[in-house]
């Protein structure tokens, strides 16, 4: 029993770490989210530190990965074997701005032990272009170098950061472009987009002319953000290669008329992204039925607009790719049949849609919802209980509830009932891995099996990190 409790505690934390970002949700404020997460991190670190550290190898989001790293580095006296390697491997996968933000928090907290300095030094040494980082993330780079007592990568970068008036010119093109951009408009087009924006405003450059000339220096996401702000349509080239959930968010941001006019292009892009996400699992799930929540609560919040609906849309196309050809049924709570035109509207009749989904006798049932079953309340849980206990006690149909919204009040994602395991999800492309974790959430396996699974994921992460270092 104690092992089952420990496994449940760790899985509860994994659900939170995958789903929650400390931001406002539809039914809870940012403060509630942050307080709930802070308690969970402290509780799991104190009671299950090795498993807490091993969660860095799972698909938890970067917000929680940074919190885990911070907690581990703040408490060096409790450190276990291999923690430093695991932290370094996870930091190598994170966006640089998040890592620099983490280093600043460590500096503010006075965390400067030997292990922390070694991790900062190793991460900085692995950066592909230190001069670019010095321009783009200047405050973060300076804080990290000072805190870890690490010299700059080269003399030029050091002078740029700490003695900018020492050199008349720089040999590195990015550093030289930054120096010249203070008085020469043409030089700003050799800078990263986020830095060049400020110089363009200083020189009074028109927005349209600036975006046209800086386009070659922009990343795909920067182009999408500026297109969204300007109301410009995304081109097929912009959509190609995008991750599934981000693509779904971009599609949902388009007006209905544009979605309908570009139906073939958008559907093709979503299916291509889903096939990439499915990978070796494509076509191997047999007959799949999905219940997808497009009720009003799927609109998310002001800071996470339409995120739950985008996850449901991404899961729809991913499950279509995972199912055997022609063996997928997707049912939206609104009753709509056109996934490209979904919108957050109406109540959440999950129970009725689950009945419709089970009527076809699928091999797998996947429910994508925030769990607020309200038409009528509680019907979904009762349907699943009766179905599991009376109609399918042999578990011919594998069922899982994936929830894209963290419920701060219960320190977990909201569940429909004990009959079906619930796991948190942030990105639709993580669905195959999360379904594997759901097997532990059913309560039929204990801590030993969960520990073995985490050990495999840790070994995979460390091997990938080592391969990247030697490549």
Buried (B, 14 or more C-beta within 10 A) or exposed (E): EEBEEBBBBBBBBBBBBBBBBBBBBBBBEBEBBBEBBEEBBEBBBEEBBBBBBBBBBBBBBBBBBBBBBBBBBBBBEEBEEEBBBBBBBBBBBBEBBBBBBBBBBBBEEEBBBEBBBEBBBBBBEEBEEBBBBBBBBBEBBBBBBEBBEBEBBEEBBBBBBEEEEEBEEBEBEBBBBBBBBEEEBEBBBBBBBBBBBEBBEEBEBEEEEBBEBBEEBBEBEBBBEBBBEEEEEBEEEBBEEBBBBBBBBBBBBBEEEBBEEBEEEBBBBBBBBBBBBBEEBBBEBBBBBBBBBBBBBBBBBEEBBBBBBBBBBBBBBBBBBBBBEEBBBBBBBBEBEEBBEBBBBBBBBBBBBBBBBBEEEBBBBBBBBBBBBBBEEEBBBBBBBEBBEEEBEEEEBBBBBBBBBBBBEEBBBBBBBEBBBBBBBBBBBBBBBBBEBBBBBBEEBBBEBBBEBBEEBBEEBBEBBEEEEEE
